[in-house]
Amino acid sequence: MLKKLIVASLLSYLFGLLIGIFWLSHHPSTRPSPAPLFSDIPNIKERKAAFFGYFLPMIDRENNKLLKQRSRLASIAKKLETSPNLTGREQRDLDKLAKVFGLAETEPRSAQVNELLLRVDVIPPALVLAQAANESAWGQSRFAREGNNYFGQWCYKKGCGLLPSKRNANANHEVRKFNSPAASVAAYFRNINTHRAYAGLRALRAQLRAQGEIASGHALAAGLRSYSERGEEYITELRKMIKINKLE
């Protein structure tokens, strides 16, 4: 009896393995491949095409995730307009969104929903691509190559990243290290959608949405004054990159 069970288990395992192999052969992995060595592409036009082609699917995935979250949030917000009562699932969804997007649990529900509607929204791919290219020197910077950091994001815990070569003596930041380029993209989205420094960008995005206008990369670049010490010069540079590369 035991022998039959072992044989049956083995056959079941092999059958499952064969199905898995068949599925993988017909469904290529959606995981992004490692970043190309952009510095090995001498032709600038080809390097740019490779850069945009590599990052755009990751950006689309993040925006699609945001659209699904926003759809659920909008449904909850609409219900709250006529009833103060939410189902257990609706409340759990709201609590989860509040946690993911950095809101205090003690905030009144109405304030939570209003703030989440500002935060749970897409970021124009044109703006993301322009910033990634600008901050990483088209994927050729040391931080991009060694730390998968394409947006110049900092961290403040010793050993959390790479030490900048020109860091001020009294500074304690490092340039954050990521496990993959996709993780860098995800962290960028969270940063823009949650950090207080970009509240102006989120407010502008909501205003344009309410007016039925497109929240373009060119328009939302105005909310990135705090992203770089260059301020207005940085905004002008991003807008120029968007225009020259026809990202919109």
LINGITA-V533948 format. One record per residue. PHI is phi as a letter, one per 30 degrees, with the letter a starting at -180 (* if undefined). Layout:
PHI + PHI
This chain:
* + d + d + d + d + d + d + d + d + d + d + d + d + d + d + d + d + d + d + d + d + d + d + d + d + c + b + e + d + d + d + d + d + e + d + d + d + d + d + d + c + d + d + d + d + d + d + d + d + d + d + d + d + d + d + e + d + d + d + d + d + d + d + d + d + d + d + d + d + d + d + d + d + d + d + d + d + d + d + d + d + c + b + d + c + c + d + e + d + d + d + d + d + d + d + d + d + d + d + d + c + i + c + d + d + d + d + e + e + d + d + d + d + d + d + d + d + d + c + d + a + d + c + e + e + e + d + d + d + d + d + d + d + d + d + c + h + h + i + c + d + d + d + d + d + c + b + h + c + c + b + i + d + c + b + b + c + e + i + d + a + c + d + d + d + c + d + d + e + c + d + b + d + b + c + e + c + c + d + a + e + d + d + d + d + d + d + d + e + d + d + d + d + b + d + d + d + c + d + d + d + d + d + d + d + d + d + d + d + d + d + i + c + d + d + d + d + e + d + d + e + e + d + c + e + d + d + b + d + d + h + d + d + d + d + d + d + d + d + d + d + d + d + d + c + h + d + c
